[in-house]
Amino acid sequence: MDIGKGFRIGERLLAWGTTIDDAADALGVKRDEGRGSRWRRIELSCGPTWGFETICAEMTAYGGDRPVTALKYELGVRAGETPPDPATWMTPLMAALGTPHEAEGRDLPVHADPSASVGFYASWPCGDQSVGLSIYGAARPVDFGLAAGCIWLNWSINAAAQPFLEEWRARASALATEASVHSGLVSYSLSEPPNPLVGLHADANRDSMNALGSPQLLPTPRSIAAALGKRGIGFWRSKDQRRWYASTFWDTAAFGTGETIGIDWYDVAPAKGGGFSEIAMDGWSVRDLHGSRAIADAVAALRTIPGVTVRKVDSYDC
C-alpha cells in the first residue's frame, strides 16, 4: 500500500494535499457544495483498491478548498454470501503495514441488527497516515451494494494544515495587536464554561485544527481572555470601530462593522432533555442553560451592532 504517496480511488492515485474540490474534478464526480458549514463529503463508486474488493469510497475534508484528510472504503460482499473471516483482510494488511496497534473482536448486541454493529476492529498508525479496518456483524447495505466492512484511511491534521498555518498565525498575531488598543469589552457570565471541548484547546494540535477546519476562529488574546475568564463571553471593537469581535476564553471570531451577519439564537425548551439556549454565528457558538439571562442579554447586545440580524429558533429538547 503506497499510502505515503497519497490515496487511491480504484487505480487512480491522488497525492496528499489534493483538495476535495480538485479530487472531485479529477474523478469526474459532482462537488459537494455543502449546506451551512465548511465540512465536505463525497461518496462515489470505487473499483478494487490496493487489491481489495472495494465497491465505493467516501472522501471527507474540512472545506472545498481544504485537502482530503479521511477516506472510507466499503468492502463488497455478494448478496446471500456470508462475510468472510477477518483474516481475509487482516493478512494482506499486516503484510503491508505490519502488526496492528490494536486488533480486537467485539460482542454483537443480542437484540439489534448485527449489520449496524462492528464485530472486529484493527488499526495501524503509519507516520502521517493511519489505517483502520472495521468488519460489520453482518453484510450492510450501502449506496453501491452490500459491504462486509470498511477500511479507513486518515491523513494527519498537522501535516494537512501546514499550508494554512502561516496565514492563520499572522491573523492571530494581528488580532493580539488589535486587542491591546481595543475600544471596550462588554461581557456576560454563563453558568458553565461555554466551550464543551476544553480538552481540544489544551491540545498541541489546536492551531492545526483551527487553521485547517475553522480558520475563522482565532485564539483569544490574553488580555481579553483574562477579562472574560472561562465562563465569560464578550463582544469588543477595534480602536477604529471598523471591526467587532465575539470572544470566549479560548476562541474569537472577527467581523466587519456593518457587514451582513446572520446569527441564530436557539431557544430549546426542556422536554426529554433539560433544554438550552445557544448563540451560533460563522462557526463561533456558545451555549447555556435554557432561560439563560446571560444569553438573552448577549443577544440584545448583538442586535445593536450594525449589519447583524438575529434569527430566533424555538424548539424542544426531545
N, C-alpha and C positions, 0 to 999 in steps of 0.2 A: 504494500500500500504506500503510494507516494504522497502521503498526506502532508509532508513538509513542504511540498511544492504548491499545493492548492487542493481544491475539492473537485470531485468528478460528478458529472451528471451523465450516466452511461459512460461512453468512451471519451466524452468531452472534458478536458481538464481546464479549469478556470483558476487563475492564480489568487492566492490570498491577497486581499486588498481590493478585489473587484467589487464595486458597489452592486447592490441588489438590482438597481435600475439597469446598469450595464449588463449584469448577468441575464436579466430578462430579455434584453435586446439581443444579446449574443445567442440565446437559446430559442429565440423566436416565440416567446410567450408574452402574454399581457402583463404589463407592470401592475403592481398593487398601488393604487393611488392613496390608500389609507382613508381613515374616517376619524378626524379629530385628534390624532396622535401621530407621533413620528414613526411608530413601530410599523414595519412592513413584513408581509408574509406571502410567499408564492408557493403553491403546490403544483407539481407538474408530473406527467408521465415520465418514467425513467427506466430504460432498459438495464440489463446487467451492468453492475458497477463493481470494480475491484474483484471480479469473479463471482460476486454474489447475485442471486436471482432477485434483484430489486425491481419493484413494479412502479414505484413513484417516489418522489423526493419532495421534501419541504425545505425551502430556504427562508431564513429569517435575518433581519437586520434592524438596526436602530433608526433607520430612516432611508428614504430612497437614495440619498447621496452618501449613505454610510455602507461600509463593506459588509458582505455576508459573514456572519460570525457563528451561525449554528445551522446544522442540517440534520434532517431525519430521513432515513431511507427505509421504506417499508419492504420487508422480505416476503415475497409472494409464496402462496401455497394454493394448490388447486382445490376447487370445491369437492368436498367428500373425503379429502385426504386428511389424515391425522398429522398435525405439525410434527416435524422431525425432532429428534433429541437435540438438546442444546449443543451437543458436541459437533453437530453438523456445521455450526458457525464458529464455535469456540476453537476448533482445531486449526482452521486457516488463520483466524485472528491471532492466536497465540504464535503461530509460525511467523507472522508478520510483525507482531508487536511485543512478543514475549509474555511473561507471566503477568496476569492482570493484577491490578492494585486491589481489586475487590471482585469476588465471584460468589454468589450465593443463590440458593433456591429459596423460594418463598411459598408459604402455605396459601392456598387459594381460599377465598371466602366460601362458606358452605351454601349460603342462600343468595348468591349473586351470580350474575353471568360471568363465567370464567374468562370470556374473551375481553372483558373490561378490566382484567387484572393482569399483573405481571408475575409469572411463575418463576422466572430466573433472570438475574441481572449480573452483568460484569462490566468493569471499567478499566481503562488504561490511560494514565497521563503520559503524554508524549511531547515533552518540550512545550512549544507554544500551542500544541494541539492536544485534544483529549478525545477518546473514543469510548463509547458505551454500547452495550448490547442488551436489549430487553426482549425476552421471549414471553409472549402472551400465554394466558392459561388455556386458550383455545383460539382457533382462527378468528380474526377480527375483520369485519367488513370495513374497507376504506374506499376512497373515491375511485380507485383504479383497480379494484378486485378484492381478493382476500389476502390478509397478511398474517404470518405466523409470529412475527416480531418485527423489531426495527433496530437499525444501527444508528447511533448518534455520533455526530462529528462536530466538535466545537473548536473555535479559534480564540486564543487568549485575548481578553479585553484589553490588557496592557499593550499587546502588540498591535491590535486593531486601532487603538486610539492614538498611536504615535503621530500620524499626520495632522491630527487636530489639536494636540496638546499645546503647542507653542502659541497659537492664536487664542485659545481659551485662557491660557495663563496670562497673556497680555491684557485681555479684557478684565481678568480678575485683579491684576495689578492696577489698572486704571480705575476700577471700582474702589479699591482701597484708598487711592489718592482722592477720589471724589468724596469719600466718607469723612476724610479729615477736615473738610470745609463745608459740610452739608448745611442745609438751612433749617434743620429742625426735624425731630423724630416724634411721631405720635405712636404710642404703643398700647397694647392690650394684653392682659394676662389670662391665659387659658387655665382650665382645671388640671391639665396634664400636659407634658411636652407634646407639641403639635406634630412632630415627625415620628411615626412609629418605627422607622428604620434607623434607629440610633446607631446600631451596630455598623451599618454601612458607612456612616460618617466617621467612624473611628478606623476604618479600613484604609490601608495604604493605597488601595486601588481607587479611592474615591475620585481623585482628579481624572483618572482614565474613564471611569464610569460616566461622569458628568460630561467630559469633553466629547465622548462618543455618543452617549444616549440622551443627554439633557443639556446641550450646550447653552441653552438659555438660562440655566441656573448657574450662579457663581457663588463661591464661598463668601459668606457674610463677613465684612470687615470686622476686625477685632473690637473696635470701639462700639460699633452697632451691636455686635453680639453681647458684649459686656453689659450694655444698657438694657437689652431685652431679657437676658437670662434664658434658661432652657424652656420656660413656659410662655415666653413672650412672643408676640408677633407685632410687627410695626411697619409704618409707611414713612418714607422720608424723601426729600427732594434735593437735587443738586443745588449748588450755590446759585447758579444762573437760572434756576427754575425750569430748565429745558428737559429735565428727566426726573422721573419719580421711581421709587423702588419699593418693593414688597419684600420684607425680610422675616426669617425666623432666626434662631440662634445659629443655624447651620447654612441655610441657603437664601440667596437673594435673586429676585427676578427684576430686570430693568425694563422701563417703558418710556416712550417719549411723551412729554406733556402735550395733550391734545390728540395723541394717537388714538385711533378707534380700538378699544379693548373690550371684549366681551367677557364678563365674569359670571360664573354660575354659583348661586347660593343654594345648596342642597339642604332643605329643611325636612329631615326624615324623622317622622313621628314614631314613638315606640309601638311595637306590635309583638312579633315573636322575639325581636331584639329590643335593646334599650333605646334605639334611635340615636341620632346625632345631627349636628349642624356643621356644614363644611363650606368653605370658600375654595374655588378652584379657578385658576387662570394660567394658561400657557405653561402647564407643567408644574406650576407652583401651587401648592394646596395646603390647607390647614383644617383640622377637624377638632371639634369639641363636643361636649355633651349636648343632647337636644335641649333647646331653650337657652343656650349659652348667651349670656348678656354680652360677653366679650366679642363673640362673632357678630351679633346684631349691631353692636357699636362700630365694629370694623367695617361692616357692610355700609353703614350710614356714612362713614368717612370716605369710603371708596366712591360713593355716589356723588361726592362733591368734586371729584377730580375730572377736569375737562377730558372728554372723549370716552369716559368709562360708562358702560351700560351693564347693569346688574340684572340677571335673569334669575328669579326665584323658582326653584323646582321643589314642589311639595310631594311627598310620598310617605310610605310606611315601611318600617324596618321588618319586612316579612322574611 
